Amino acid sequence: MYKVHFENRFIMISPEPDRLQKYSLFHKFYTTKELYKLIAGFQADSSLHSVNVYGTNITHIWKMFRIYFTEVGAAGGLVRHTSGKYLFIEKKGMLDLPKGHMEPGEKPEACALREVSEECGIIGQYIVKTLNPSYHTYSWEGISYLKKTNWFLMDYDGEMIMEPQVEEGITRVEWLSPEELSSIKSKAWLSLMDLINSSVLKT
């Protein structure tokens, strides 16, 4: 399955109807034209919280879905301190993880390590394992983009720096324990909560 976030709304692409959660709309894939009409409608109608697009050939559906957008690559890190706490930042009033666009020719791993250092001011973190990527969309100057963010779990044993890098647009840095994570739902992106639920609470 593929879950694509439109801020705090999403489209789920699955081989069969996903009955595990409630959706605003279920849509069986028939034609690419219908799919693109659905995407455009979802972008315009913020009253729709979620749509489940389903069909047996999910590889084809995902390929057609991606063609609708201009694709960009990014990478970021979920940093775990030896104390057991995890590193979070606040950007635009929402809690997030350090991440950023990959530079031409840059590997996702190198990008993730670089972005963590640039946005949080720490050095010495190292990658433990690859996490599931996340997908989200945004529009800029009339173009719809689909961003794939490659995520990596990192370990870090240095100073727990809490000074925000204002030049990076960060207003706050926090180190939170797993027990504290349930309290951040109201001020975190849905995609971040998905990552926390599938990674932090299961590591």
C-alpha atoms as one frame of an Amber mdcrd trajectory, in Angstrom:
protein
   0.000   0.000   0.000   1.020   3.612  -0.545  -0.099   6.501   1.640   0.322
  10.007   0.246  -0.175  12.973   2.565  -1.775  16.254   1.541  -0.805  18.121
   4.724  -2.998  16.338   7.316  -5.185  14.589   4.741  -4.215  11.593   2.661
  -4.899   9.271  -0.251  -4.288   5.569   0.358  -3.573   3.312  -2.606  -4.251
  -0.366  -1.943  -4.937  -3.599  -3.894  -8.312  -4.041  -2.160 -10.654  -1.688
  -0.258  -9.023  -0.822   3.058 -11.721  -1.578   5.638  -9.434  -1.039   8.633
 -10.254   2.659   8.847 -12.995   4.995   7.723 -12.494   6.951   4.516 -14.337
   9.939   3.112 -14.434   8.165  -0.231 -13.617   4.779  -1.780 -12.668   4.737
  -5.454 -11.980   1.683  -7.619  -9.363   2.428 -10.269 -10.555   2.113 -13.855
  -8.834   4.776 -15.931  -5.981   7.218 -15.517  -8.272  10.098 -16.523 -10.617
   9.292 -13.619  -7.678   9.025 -11.237  -6.341  12.449 -12.201  -9.810  13.981
 -11.831  -9.997  12.444  -8.361  -6.586  13.842  -7.344  -7.474  17.328  -8.585
 -10.781  17.195  -6.747  -9.114  16.046  -3.541  -6.586  18.873  -3.760  -9.390
  21.409  -4.144 -11.826  20.016  -1.552 -10.339  20.160   1.931 -13.552  18.744
   3.426 -12.445  15.302   2.218 -10.122  13.899   4.870  -9.104  10.711   3.096
  -9.643   8.690  -0.069  -8.922   5.022  -0.680  -8.018   4.260  -4.301  -7.880
   0.535  -4.895  -7.295  -1.915  -7.720  -5.590  -5.260  -8.269  -2.626  -3.827
 -10.219  -1.311  -1.511  -7.508   2.051  -1.113  -9.274   0.304   0.400 -12.291
  -1.915   2.642 -10.166   1.106   3.949  -8.250   2.980   4.620 -11.481   0.045
   6.583 -12.933  -0.423   8.456  -9.644   3.211   9.579  -9.618   3.082  10.793
 -13.232   0.483  13.385 -12.190   3.122  15.107 -10.046   6.640  16.465 -10.387
   8.710  14.210  -8.121  11.367  15.422  -5.690  13.576  13.505  -3.274  14.331
  14.250   0.358  15.793  12.531   3.407  15.698  12.940   7.145  16.531  11.379
  10.465  14.794  10.076  13.543  17.557  10.619  16.092  17.635   8.468  19.247
  19.844   9.591  22.110  21.521   7.097  24.449  19.184   8.467  27.151  16.284
   6.976  25.201  14.895  10.332  24.097  14.189  11.317  20.498  15.007  14.568
  18.730  12.162  16.741  17.390  12.029  20.216  15.918   9.261  22.786  15.555
   8.712  24.394  12.169   5.782  26.589  11.170   4.134  25.825  14.494   4.192
  22.045  13.978   6.464  19.382  15.433   8.585  17.651  12.822  11.829  15.785
  12.252  14.955  17.227  10.601  14.836  16.622   6.867  15.508  18.326   3.552
  15.832  17.999  -0.202  18.616  15.896  -1.653  21.239  17.769  -3.619  22.100
  16.575  -7.159  23.990  13.273  -6.940  23.603  13.084  -3.152  22.768   9.738
  -1.544  19.740   9.632   0.800  21.917   8.550   3.723  24.329  11.460   3.243
  21.447  13.904   2.871  19.781  12.696   6.076  22.972  13.004   8.117  23.687
  16.451   6.662  20.178  17.764   7.308  20.199  16.599  10.929  23.490  18.406
  11.531  22.410  21.567   9.712  18.968  21.843  11.325  19.811  20.674  14.850
  23.487  21.570  15.288  24.605  18.092  16.327  27.447  15.977  14.933  28.425
  12.371  15.454  25.039  10.777  14.792  25.124   7.587  12.774  22.548   5.550
  10.878  21.239   2.402  12.553  18.667   1.316   9.981  16.401   2.446   7.169
  12.791   3.292   8.021   9.763   3.338   5.747   9.689   6.352   3.419   6.873
   8.888   3.560   5.139  10.664   0.691   3.486  14.047   0.714   2.392  16.629
  -1.816   2.598  20.397  -2.051   2.051  23.035  -4.709   4.423  25.818  -5.698
   3.886  28.336  -8.484   1.091  26.254  -9.964   3.051  22.987  -9.994   2.012
  19.971  -7.912   4.951  18.145  -6.342   5.202  14.680  -4.829   7.994  14.455
  -2.291   9.411  11.110  -1.201  11.270  11.433   2.099  13.723   8.653   2.912
  13.880   8.175   6.685  16.680   6.722   8.785  16.878   5.815  12.450  20.051
   7.309  13.926  21.805   6.876  17.247  23.565   9.756  18.988  25.486   9.977
  22.278  26.580  13.613  22.292  25.234  16.762  23.914  21.448  17.147  23.772
  21.523  20.540  22.086  18.276  22.511  22.354  19.166  25.712  20.525  16.966
  26.138  17.428  18.686  26.954  14.156  16.600  30.027  13.367  18.191  30.450
   9.939  16.718  27.044   9.034  13.242  28.173  10.067  13.294  26.135  13.287
  11.699  27.739  16.331  12.224  24.988  18.889  14.223  21.802  19.533  12.932
  19.116  21.888  14.152  15.757  23.152  11.145  13.578  24.034  10.908  10.178
  25.681   8.705   7.464  24.128   6.243   7.984  26.979   5.830  11.644  26.018
   5.064  10.991  22.360   1.361  10.317  22.869   0.941  13.965  23.900   2.212
  15.477  20.652  -0.531  14.244  18.304  -2.368  17.579  18.265   0.723  19.509
  17.195   2.368  17.027  14.826   1.781  16.212  11.171  -0.155  13.022  10.466
   2.820  11.684   8.495   5.034  12.184  11.566   2.623  10.264  13.773   2.604
   7.429  11.228   6.392   7.277  11.426   6.367   7.358  15.235   3.747   4.628
  15.485   5.585   2.338  13.070   9.116   3.047  14.316   9.518   4.548  17.781
   6.845   2.515  19.485   8.094  -0.681  17.849  11.877  -0.254  18.177
